[in-house]
C-alpha cells in the first residue's frame, strides 16, 4: 500500500452502504486528471468523518483525498491493459469542508464586524471638498 494524496472531481454520487456485519462504509469514484487523459480512482471510506464529507459532495465537485492507495491493472473490452486505483480514504477535503471549518473557527461576531467595516468605507465618504483645499496661492511646478 502507498500513502497518497489524490485530487480530482467526483464522478456520480457517493453512496453509503452497510456490510454484512452491520458496519457502514461509503464508496465513490473520482476522476483524476493525468495530463491530457484521466484515470478513475475507486474510493472507499470507513471513517465517519470521511464518510460524511464524501456524502456531502455531488457529481462534478472538486475533492482532495488522503489515504492508502493500491495500484493495479484491469483489461478493457478491447484487450488493452488499463491502470486501476483503489484508495481507502482516511481524510477528505473539499470546498464545502473548508467553508464549514472557517465558519466554525471564526466567531459570528467577528464576521459581523468585518461586514460592518466593509460597509463603512465607501467611495467618496472621505474625499476632501476641493473648496477647503484651495488657499488661493499659486501652485509651484
N, C-alpha and C positions, 0 to 999 in steps of 0.2 A: 504494500500500500504506500501511497505517496501523499504527503501533506500538500494540499493545493488550495489556491485561491482562483476561482473561476468566475468570470463575469460575462453576462450576455443578457438576452431577453427571454422572458418566459414564453413558452410555446404551448398554447392551450391553457386550460385552467388546472391548477394544482388540485389534487384530490386527497381526502383523508380516508384512510382505510383502517380496518381492525384485523389483527392477526387472529389465528385460531386460539391462542391463549388469552385473548382479550386486550392486548396492548394495541395502542393506536400508533399509526405512522402516516406520513404524508409523502406523496410522490409528485414529481413534476418533471417536465422536460424544459431544458434551457438551450436556446440556440446560441452557440458560442462562435463569434466571427474568427476565422482563421485566414487572414489575408483577403483574397477575393472570394473564397468559399466560406462555408460554415459547417460546423460539426454540432450534432446534438448531444447533450450531456443528460443522462438519466440521473435524477436526483431523488434521494430518499432521506427523510429526516425523522429521527426518533425523539429528539429533544423537544419538550413542549414549546419553548420559546422559538425554536427554528420552525416548528410546525405552524405556529400562529403567524409568524412573519411570512411564510410561504403562502398560507391560505388567504392572507390579506392582498395578495398580488393577483392581477388578472393577465390575460393574454397580451403580450407585447410590452409589458412593463420591464424596465431595466432592473437587474439584480446582481449582487455580488455574493458568492457563496464560499465559505471556508470549510474544509473537512478533509476526509481521506478519499483519495481518488484511485480507482482501479482502471487501468488501460487495457483494452483488449481489441479484438477484431471480430467482424462479422462478415458474412458473404451476402452480397446483394443478389437480386434476381438475375442480373446479367453476368454473375460469376466473379465480379471484382471484389477484392477484399477491402473493407472499409474499417476505419477506426471506431471503437466504441469507448465511451467514457461513462463510468458509473461513479457517482460521488455520494458519499454518506455525509450529509451536511451537518455541521455542528453549530455554525453561525450563519445567519442570513442578514444581509444589509441591503436596504432599498431606500428609495427617496422617501417613501412613506415612513419607514422606521427612523430615518434621520429627523424628519419633521416632528415626529412624535417625541423623540428624545429631546429635541431642542425645547419643545413646549414644556416638557416635564422638568427640565433643568432651569428654565427661566421662570421666575415668579410672574404671575399675571400683572402685578403692579409695575414691574419693570417694562413689560410690553406696552402697558398703557402710557407710561412716561415717555417711552420712545415715540409713540404715535403722537402724543401731545407736542413733543419737541419738534417733530417734523411739521406739524400744523402751525406752530408758532412762527416759523421763518418762511415767509412768502416773499415772492419777488416784489420789490418796491416798498416793503414795510420799513426798511431802514435807509432808504435813499434820501440823501440830503436835498433840501429845497434849494434850487440854484440861486434864488434871491438871497438866501442867507450867506452864501459863499462869496458874493460879489462885494468887495470892499471899495470898488471904484478905482483901484490902482491898475496901471497897465501891466500886462504880463511880460516878463523878461524871457526872450527866446534867444 
